[in-house]
Amino acid sequence: MKSLEIVRFEEIGRDKWSRAVLMREQDLETVEELRELCEQGCPGDKSSRRESCENHQKDLIRLKAEKERLEAHIRECEAEKLRAEKLLRRAQRADEEERKTAEELSGSLQQATRELGWFRKNGKYGQVTNSDDELVAILEDKFLEGAAKSLFKSLPERYGRSITSLFEEFQAKLRKRQGDSKAEALNEFDGLQREKAEEMWEYLIGVEKWSRLAYPEVGEETLSQMRTTKRMMAARDDDTLHHMLIKK
């Protein structure tokens, strides 16, 4: 069995040059000190691990702050969504009222035209009056109401002109009003872009409103696709929303 002195000699002699370099660099005097240092890990390794740990902590803090910011933004979006749904229902009711008004105008005009034609042909009012002025008064009082009555009463010089001329102008004005509304809605929808300071829910209400007014004859599925295109373009221009959509 080897003596302790021989073991120590072999230990010191093996890899003597490299060990001597390490001891000199670390300012060590004995092999035991070198062994302890190796077991503990060199200062450079500790510093590297500490720096890596600190970087991880910073990343965690940054990610936590980003998560909280996104959660707050999501809550804001949900609140905006509720407000938008409320305003959308209001806009839909207004749109429905506008559509009913247009239908009433058209229906009232057609009915009044038929009724007056029949009255004049069959002389229902012949025993009372043959005057166009009096027929205009009867028409306003008995047959027109609401928007149709307001539109008819806006015609200039309703009295003192023939009922035929008056009805021709009424029809032309009605068609122009409907055509102007259609053209305005088309221009508005085609040119819709979200302004920088505009809330997303406000923009979406405009998209919903003008799509229905511009394309009343188009089915809901096609309208939805057209509105989706507008929404995606608006989302693309919103950096935060675009980032959230990509992550999802």
Summary of the structure (lengths in Angstrom):
residues: 248
radius of gyration: 42.9
end to end distance: 71.0
largest distance: 148.7
contacts: 593
relative contact order: 0.06
helix: 80%
strand: 0%
